Amino acid sequence: MQTTSDQELSKRRPINLTIREDVLKEAKSLKLNASKAAEAGLVHAIKEAHAKEWLEVNKQALIAHNKRVEKDGTFLKPNWASE
């Protein structure tokens, strides 16, 4: 996963976005910072895309692990687990 320094995180770049008028109007009426809200939405979408990608890449390993646990159980049993 990519890491960035605090200095790199503070860099901002102006871009053009197309946003529905009604959404922008309501955001302004609520005194929301549209740039920060758009950035937060992009950060959320990026995290979801990474999670989806990770699940796809690891799908076969997860299936194999779940089959092994179904067949053999877990390696360690917690104290509270019934026998």
N, C-alpha and C positions, 0 to 999 in steps of 0.2 A: 504494500500500500504506500502511496506517495505521502511523504511528510513535507511540510513547509514551515519556514521560520515565521515568527510573528511579523517581521518586516514584509515578507512576501504576502502574508494574509491581508495586510492593510492596503496593498496595492489595489486600486480600482481602475477600471477602464470603462469609458462611456461606450454604450452600444445602443442600437435601435431595437425596440421590441414592439410588437403589435399586440395590443391588449384591448379586449372589448370595452367599449365606451362605458357601459353600465357598471362594469366591474371597477374601472378606474374612477368613475364618479363616486361610487360607494366608498372606495378606499380613501379618496380625498376627504369625503364627508366624515369619515372616522379618524381623520388625521393620521393615516398609516403612511409610512415611507414606502412607496411603491418599489423603489430599487432594492431596499432591504427585504421586502416581502418576496420579490421575484428571486432574489439570491437565495433566500431560505427555501423557496419552492424548488429551485434547481438543486440545492444541496440535498434535499429530501429525495428528489427524483434520482439523483446520482447514487445515493445510498441504496435505494430500492433496486436500481439496475445492477449494482455490484452484487447485492444479495441474490438476485435472480440468476445472474451469471455464475456465482459461486455454486448455487444449488445445481445448476445444469452441469457444470464441470465435474462436480462431485456426486452426481446422481447415482452412478453405478456403485461407487464405494459405499454410499449410504444404504442402497438396497442390499448390498452384500452384508454389511454390518447388521442391518435389521434381521436378515435371514439367519445369520449366525446366532444372534441373541434369541430369536424365536426357537431355534434348534437347541442351543446349548445353555441359554440363560446368560446372565452377566457374569463377568469374572469375579466380581466382589459383590457380596450381598450386604446391604446395610443392616445394622443391628435391629431396626424396626421391621424388617421384612419377615413375613411369615414363612415357615419352612414348607 
